[in-house]
Amino acid sequence: MAEAPGVTNPMLYDPIPEGTQQASKLMQFVAAIGVCFAAVSAGTALAWTAPVLPQLGENSTTLSVEKSQEPWIGSFLAIGAFFGALPCGILAEKIGRKYTTMSLALPFLISWGLIVFANGAGMLIAGRFFAGLATGASCVVAPMFVSEIAETSIRGALGAFFQLFLTIGILFVYVVGAITNWVTLSILCAVFPICLIVAMVFIPESPTYLVKQGRRIDAGLSLKWFWGQNCDTQAALQAIQNDLDAVSADAKVSDLFTVAANRGALLVSLSLMLFQQFSGINAVIFYTVDIFKSAGSTLDPSLCSIIVGIVQVLMTFASAVLIEKAGRKILLLQSSIVMGLCLTTLGVYFHMKDGGSDVTAIGWLPLGAVVLFIVSFSLGFGPIPWLIMGELFAPDVKGVASALAVMFNWTLVFVVTQTFGPLNDSIGGAFTFWLFGLFMLICTIFVLIKVPETKGKTNAQIQAILSGSK
């Protein structure tokens, strides 16, 4: 059994007496749902432009937005997310995970206020920036919080909640945006940050954070709340303390690059973020309506979006169920392989179509590829990079390291969003899909060689693997 340096006897057993596990896990699920109201809020912010920008065209009777302003309304969320990530990581270490998560409601509410009362594109852009600040911060603190309150046996399932509730927020916007105007939609979206505040009032602070602060009595009470009154708090607290003792008490940012385990964790986390964004998910969703039409569908574009949203929610839920049974690595591998095959298929289809071939008879082929692609993404590269980010890093660097990973992710979102259109125009849809397919081939090799399986492992064991210990 691998041991991290400095850990002589890490607690590797479940401190919950047999027969009481079911009751003990209930509050962990309740807490994860409460924390993930931040993810729902982020999902609504992400999807908001899809139904709203068509309503704000130059012929709009409420608020007119020029075509040249639309990309900025969309991309300023990514800019805000970049700037929201690092301060959130620092804040989570200063005031704790609970109050940092609760504080995210404020920029979300400011953003919806600016949008609802907007009198021009400037206020919309400002609102999107504030939404981005909160969204980027949510991507840091929510996975961190959930990973620290979950027992090892359900850490994967709860870790997938972030992406699951993100997709629920996206689906909410697709459905409500299809049946109401943009002002009403924006007001309804503001309900979720309020729910976040209410939920966080009742959820205790992370036991890991409390132990780091020397508040062992409070940490014990927190564990009792999360893990049930029958849990062996002394064993659990000792396990947390062992993890903390194995790392530096005054960690520096440079430790991310000089300590082997931290360096390995950062490489894996940043790489998974890169492959998530270069999986071609944005390209596939961009082409969804065209692909539905090619298959002979007469569905309204908004209904196509709703169908995609439903598939994402259902499959991300399936990932939460499967992740502790199958493991992280196998789900990532199936995701990269299947998505690569789907992208290759779509590339062939558009190459034939753009070349003048009659593709009417195989209209079902790209439609099937799109559905399979979204299913595979939702099972693997949708939720798992966020989950693994919360698992890989040692407690002393988790806040800053998670923030850097999130900043990198949102930088990639901005790059992909800004370059996809010009790339598609210059080399065509076929070669764009093939380019993303090439990334998935590289991704498969990387996951196979470099990504450790974290299923069922304690933080001490994960650090040992990352440091090269056998």
N, C-alpha and C positions, 0 to 999 in steps of 0.2 A: 504493500500500500504506500502510495507516495505521500511524503510529508513536506510541507513548505519549510524553508529555513527558519529556525527559531521556534518551531512548533513541535514540542516533544510528544504531545498526546492529544491531537485534535479530536473533538467530540464528533464522532461520525454516526452516532445512533440517533434515532428519532426520540426526542424527550417527551413524547406523548404516550401515556400508558395504553396498551392494547385494549380495544373496545370503545375508546373515547375519541378516536380520530375523526369520525364523521362530524361530531358536534364541534370539535376544535377547529375544523376547517371552514365552517360556515362564516365566521366573522372575517376570515381572511378574504373570502369571496365578496362579502359585503363591503369591506374596506377597499378592495381593488376596484369595485364598481364606483364607489364614491370618488376615489382618486381619479378614475378615468372619465369623470365628467369634464376634466380638462381635455381629454382626448376627443370627446364629442364636440366640445367647443372648438377645438382645432379643426376637426373635420368640417364643421359648418363654415368656418372661415376659408378653408381650402376650396370647397366646392361652390362658394357663393357666386363667383363670377360666371359660372356655367349658365344658370338660368337668368341671371340679372343683366349681364352685358347686352344680350339681344333686346331687352326691354329699355335700355338706355341709349338706343341709337339716335341719330340726328332727327328722327321724326317723333321722338318721345314727347309726350305732353307734360310729363312731370319733371324730368331732369335730363337734359340733352348732353351726351358725351360724344366727342369727335372720335373718329376711327383711330387716329394717331395716338389718342390718350388711353385707349383700351389696354395695350400691352403694359403700360405703366401701372394701371390699376391692378392688373394681374400680378406683375412681378414685384411690386413693392411689399407684398406679403413675404416673399422669400428674403428680401433685404432686411425687413424687420426681424424675421426669424434668425438670421445670422447674428444680428446685434443683441438679440434677447437671450441667446444660449449661454454665453460665457458668464455674464452677470448672474444668471440663474444658478449655474454651478457653484459660484462663489457664495451666493446667498444661501444656498442649501447647506453649505458647511458652516455658515455663520449663525443663522437663526433656525435651522432645522428644515426637514422635508415638509412637515405639516404646514407651517406658516408660509413657507415659500410657495407651496401648491395653492394655498388659500389666496395668496396675494395675486395669483395669475388672473383672478376674476376681474381685477381692476382694469388692466389694459384691454381685456376683452370687452368690458362694458363701455369703456371710453371709445373703443373702435365702433361699436354698434351705435353709440350715441352720435358720433361724427357722421356716420353713414345715414342714419335715419333723418338727421336734420341738415344733410348736405345741400348746399346751394350751387355746387359746381364740382368739377372733377378734382379740384385741389383738396376739398374736404374728404372726398371718397379715397383719394390716395393716402391722405393722412390717417384715415380710419383703417385702411388696409395695412399701413405701417404698424399701428398699434396692435392690430390683430396678429401681425407677424411676430412682434415682440413676445406676445403671450404664447403663440403657437410654438416658436422655437424654444421658449422656456419650458413649455409643457413636455416637449420631446426629451428634455434633460431630466426633469425632476420626477415625472410620473413613472417611467420605467425604473428609475433608481429606487423610489419609494416602494413600489410593488415588489421588487427583487429583495428588499430588506425585510419585508414583513411576512414573506411566504416561506412555509416549510419547504425543504428540499424536494419532497415528493410531489408538490403541486406548483413549484416555482415556474415551470415551463408554461403550464396552463394559464396561470395568472399573468405571466409575462406577455402572453399573446393578447391579453385584454386590451392593451394600449392600441394596437392596430385594429382590433375588433371594434372598439368604440369609436375609433377614428372613422371607420367605414360606416358605422351607424350614423354618425354626424353627416357624412357625405350623402348617404341615402336620404336622410331627413330633408336636406336642401333640395335634392333632385325631385322628391315627391311634392313637398310644399311649394317649391319654386314653380312647379308645373301648373299649380292650381290657384296661385295667388300673386299679388304684385310684389315688387321688390321691397317696398317699405314694410309691409306686413311680415314678409319673410325675415327681414332684418330684426324686427321687434321680437319675433318668436325665437330667433337664434340667441337673443340676449337672455332667454330663460335659463339656458344651460350653465353660464357662469354663475348665476344666482344659485342654482342647484349645487354647484361646486362649493360655494361658500357654506351653504347649509350642511352639506355632507361632511366637510372637513371639520366643522365644529365638534362633531361627535367622534371623529377618528383620532386615536392617540398618535403621538410622535413615534417615529421609527425607533425600535429598540437599539439598533446599531448606532444611530446618532446619539442616543441617550447614554450608551456605554462610553462612547468617545468623549462625552462631556463629563464623565465621572458620576453620572446620575444613575447608579445601579438599582436603587429602589424604584425609581420611576420606570426604568427599563424593565424591571420585573413585572410591574403593574401593566405595562404596555404589552408584554408577552402574554400575560394572563388574558388580556382583552382579545388579542389576536388569535392565540393558540388554545384558549380554553383554560378553565380553572384547574384542570387536572395535569397540566403540563409541568414538567420538572424545570422550573425556571433557573435553578442553580446550574443545571447541566447546559441549558440553552445560553445563559449568560456567559458561562465559561467558554463555550464554543465561540461566541462573538468576541470575547476578550482574547482568545487564542489567535483568531484571525487578525485582530488589531495589533497584538504583540509581535506578530510576524512581520510587520511593516513599520516603516519609520513614523514616529509620532509627529515630526515636523517636516513632512514631505514637501518637496519643491517641484515646480513644473519640470525642471530638468530631469527629475527622477523618472519621468515618463520615457525618457530616451536612454538613461544610463542603467536602469534596472532591467534585467532581461525579461522578467515576467511582465512588467509594465509595457515594455517595448513590443513584446509579442502580442499583448492584448490590444494595443493601439493599432498595430499593423492589421490584425484580423478585423477589428471593428471598422476602421476606415475603409478597408477593402470591401467589406460587405455593404457599407453605405454606397460606395462607388458602383458596385455591381447592381445594387437595388435601383439606382437612378439610371444606369446604362443598360437596364434589362429591356428597354424599349416600351415600358408600360405607358408612357405618355404618347408615344407614337401609335400604339395599338388603340388607345382610347380616342385619339385624334381621328383615326380612320374608322371608328366603329360604325358611324352612321353610313358612310360610303359602302362599307362591307355589308351591312344589313340590306342596303338598296341593291347591291350586286346579287344578293341571294334572292331577290324578287320581293323583298319585304316593303310594305307601304307604311310601316310604323312611323309615327311622329318621332323626330329626333329626341324630344324630352323623354318619351317612353323608352327609347333605346338606352338612354342614360340610366333610367330607373332599373331596367333589366340588368345592366352592368353592375349597378349599385347593389342590387339584391344578390347577385352571384358573389360579389366580393364579401358581403356580410356573411352569407351562409358558409362560404369556404373558409373564411377567417375563423368562424366559430368551429368549423371542423378541425382546423389547425390547432386550436386551443384544446380540443378533445384528444387529438392524435399525438401532440407534441411530447407528452410524457410516456407514451407507449412506443412510438417510433424513434424518438430522439431528434435532436436539432439537425445533425449532419445529414441524415438520410432525407429529411424533408428539403433541405437546401439543395442537395444533389438532384432529387427528382425535379425540383423547381427549375434549376439551371438547364438541365437536359431537355425537359419538356418544352420550356420556353424557347430554347435554342431551335428545336425542331419546328415549333409553331412559327417563329420568325422566319426561318428558312422557307417554309411553306407560303407564308404571306409574301415574301420576296419573289418567289417564283410566280405566284398569282399576278402580282402587279407588273412584273416583267412581261408576262404574256399579254395582260390587258393593255398596258401602255404601248406594246409592240403591235397592237391592232388585231390580236387573236380574239376569236369569239369565246368568251369565258362563261357564257350564260349557263351552259350545262354543268359547270363545276362551281356555281355560285355558292353552293353549300359548303365547299371546302374551306374558304377563308372564314366563313361564319363559324364553322366548327373549330378552326384554329384559334379564332379570337376567344371563344368561350373557354376552350381548353387552356389557353394562355392565361386568362384571368383566374381560372380555377387554380392553376399551378402557382401563379404569383401569390395568390391569397393563402395558399397552403405553406409557402416557403418564404420567398424573399419579401413578401409584404410584412409579416409580423416578426420574423426571427432576427433580423439585424437589430431591431429595437430590444428584443428580449436578451440577446447575447451581449449587447452593450451593457445592460444592467448586471450581467453575470460575470463578465471577464475581469473587470478592474478591481484591484485591491481597495479596501475601504479608505486608505489614506489619499488616494488619487482619484477616486471615483467621480467626485464632483467636477473637477477640472477636465478630466479625461472624457467624461460623457459630454461635457459642453463642447470640447473640441470636435468630437465625432459628429455632434449635431450641427455645429457650424459648417463642417465639411459637407454634410449631407445637403444643407440648404444652399451652399455655394453651388453644388452640383445641380440642384433643382433650378437655380437661376440660369446656370450655363445651358442646361438642356432646354429649358423653356425658350431662351433667347436664340439658340442656335438651331433648334429643330426645324423651324420654318425655312431659313436660308439653306440649311443642309438638304432638306427635302426638295427645294426648288432647284438646287444646283446639281444634285446627283440622282434625283428621282426617288419615288417611294420604294422601289425594289431594292436599290442599293442601300437605302437608309435602313430597311429591315435587315438586310444581310450584314450590315455593319454592327447592328445591335446583336445579331446572332453570333458574330465573331466574339463579342464581349462575353456572351454566355458560354462559349467554348473555353475561353480563358478562365472564366469563373468556375466552371466545373473542375478544371485541373487544380485551381487554387483551393477550393473547398476540400477536395480529396486529399491534398497534401498538407495544408496549413491550418485548417479550422479544427480545433479540438471538440470532442463531444463533451458537453457540459451536463448532460442528463444525469440526474441523481448524484452529482458531485458537490461537495462543499466548496466554499471559497478557497480554503486551504489547499484542497486537492487541485483545483483549477489553477491556482498560482504555481503549484509544483509542476504541473504539466507545462505551463507556459514558460517556466524557467529552465525547462529541459531535463527535469528530474525524471527518473524511471519509476 
